[in-house]
Amino acid sequence: MKRKRRIISFICMTVLLLIVPLHTYASQDEGSFGAGEMEQDNSGVIEEGSGEAVEDGGEEQQSVEPERTAPVKSYLEIKNEEISNAQRQKESLESGLSDVVKIKQELQKSKYDLNQYVAKLDMNLGEIESKIDSLNSLIVDKQKAIVQAQEDLWDAQEAEKEQYAAMKRRIKFMYERGNNTLLDILFGSASFSEMLNKVEYVQKLSAYDRRKMQEYQETMEYVRLCQEELNIQRQTLEQAAKAAESEQSAVLDLITEKQEQIEAYESDINKKDDLIQEYEAYISEQNSTIAALEEAVAAEKKRLSVSGNSGGIRYSGGTFAWPCPSYTRISDDYGNRMHPILNVEKFHNGVDMAAPSGSAIVAAYDGQVVGADYNASMGNYVMIDHGDGLYTIYMHCSSLYVTAGDIVSKGETIAAVGSTGRSTGPHLHFSVRLNGNYVNPWNYL
């Protein structure tokens, strides 16, 4: 008799422990729950000895998964980091624009020394062009990030819908059958040990349900974070595009400023003779720089020849690639011409190809880069040895993508169009030299 009372007391305690949390859980408003990655409905009736939950008639079965740690939180942490990085990029764009007014004020200090003025302005142009390159890279990255963020959002929203539907089915079943099912389990057991096994199973089922509800809440948070990241990425892309446009405007503004200063300086009639001499001096300096590079190449080839190495670059006689694919017009041709500002006849040693600032300059032919540097008259320039005494020179570049010693192929991008050095507008000055003398580029194009 005492044993029977103990068993009844234990059963009552068990009922109290299990009914309250399950009943509370089952009676929640359906709208406050969603799915939780449940592939099938969880049911409340436990098939005896089966370890499975079965709906009426055994039509659907759901094995209770073992407890596991879902990686959803790590996804939330990663997404939060991505949002923080995107936000930092957005903020840096707001404070990183070039101050053209300040640059012009600084340039006024060297206004009366044209070479110093040009060198300082070119340095500023180089910095701005570098910003533009970085912004263009950022724009490409943001476009890719937006595609990924949109895919993440779609995937998260789909998971949220599936979890919501599964949780709804589960809650509906528990609301309708929850308490009766539990009593059926407790009093329908054939033995005390069987009842304990089933009670343990129900506890696991309840823990599983709570975990699925938590996962659904985390999924809803992940959806929110995906939407937030997508919005920030779009804002950053828009801001980067505006920043690139602003920096490009700054480049054009400074080039115009430079053009006006050079023209004002060179059109001073009172200094005409001095200006002609100065022009000849910087052309002579340009030629000396190029000749020195050619002599260095010749000396190196001679050294290799003496050591028994007869290899090296050879020009095969092929036609050159057009070095400035984005050119709009020939702004100045090769040969003697009337200087547009000095108003005296001077020899022009190359072909000027007007083109948008930043557009590609390509190697005219296979060869080796022997010079990639800055010069006061040539600005940023590249010089390529094609073998057999043949060289090409690319002047006034905004950016250089090669360095001395690089081997380049015909058509390979080596620099970008600019207006550095003694230049009054974006263009490529393209020269060809053969055996130490300038020759007409049209013979090779």
C-alpha positions, 0 to 999 in steps of 0.5 A: 500500500505504501509502495502504491502511494509512493508511485502515485506521488511520483506520478503527480510530481512528474505531471506538475513538472512537465505539464506546466512548461509544455502547457505554457509553451503550447498556449503562446500566440501563434503570431509570436513564433515562426519556424525553426528549421524543422523539416517535419511536424513534431507531434505530441503522441509518443508511439510506445517503444518507438522513440518517435512522435506520431500524429493520429493514424501514424501518417507523419513521424518525426524523430527527435534530433539529439541536442546540438549547437547550431552555428546561427550565432556565428553567422550573426557575429560575421554579419555584424562584422560585415556591417561594421566594416561597411559602415567604416568604409562609408564614413571614411568616404565622407572625410576623404575627399580632396580639397581643391581650394586648399590645394590651389592655395598651396600651389600659389606659393610656387606660382612664380617658379613654373617647374616647381609649380608643375611638379607640385601640381603633378604630385597632387594630381597623382594623389587624386588619381590614386584615390580615383583608382581606389574608389573605382576598385571599391565600386567594383567590390561594393557591386559584388558585395551587394549581389552577395548581400541580396543573396544572403537576404533571400536565403535568410527570408526563405529559411524564416518562412520555412521555420515559421510554417513548421513552428505554426504546425507544431504549436497548433498540434501542441495546443490541441493535443498537448495536455491529453497526450502527456496524460496518455503517456503517463497513465498508458504505460505498461510499466513504471520503467516504460513511463520513465523512458517516455517522460525523458523523451517528452523532456527532450522533445520540449527542449528541442522545441525551445531550441527551435524557437530560439533558432527562429528568433535568431533567424529573424535577427539575421534577416534584419542584419542582412537587410541592414547590410544590404542598405549600407552596401548600397549607400556606400556604393552610391557614395563611392560613385559620387566621390569618384565623380568629385575626384575626377572633377578635381583632376579636371579643375587642377588640369585647367588651373595648370593649363592657364598658368602654363599658357600665361607664363609662356605667352608673356611677350616680354619674356619671349626670348627667355621662354624659347631658351627655357623650352629648348632647355627642357627639351634638351633635358628630356632628350638627355634622360632618354639618351642616358637610358638608351646608353645604359641598355646598350652597355648592358647588352655589350656586357652580355655579349662579351660574356657569351650571352648573345640572347636578348630582345629582337624586333621582328618587324611587325606593326605596332598596336595603337597605344591609346585605344580611347583616343578621340583625336590627334591633337598634335602630329609628328614633325616641325610645327608652329608652337601654339604658345611661343608662336615659333616653329619647333620640332615635335618629336611624337604624336599627341593623342587626346584621350580621357584622363585615366584611360588605358595606354598599352605597349605598342609592341613586345619588349622590356621596360627600361624606364618608368619614372617622373620627369619635369617635362615628360611627367610620368613616362614609360620607355620600352626597349623593343630590340635592335635599337628601337624604343617607344616612349609614352609621356604625361601619364597619370599613373604607371602600372609597370616598373623598369625591368618588366617584360611586357607584351603587345597590347598590355596596359602599362599606364593611364592617360594624364596631363603630368609634366609640361602638358596643358590637357589629358593626352598621350605623347607617343614617340619612337626612337631608332638608333638614338634618333626620333623617327616618325611613329606613323611608320610603325602604326 
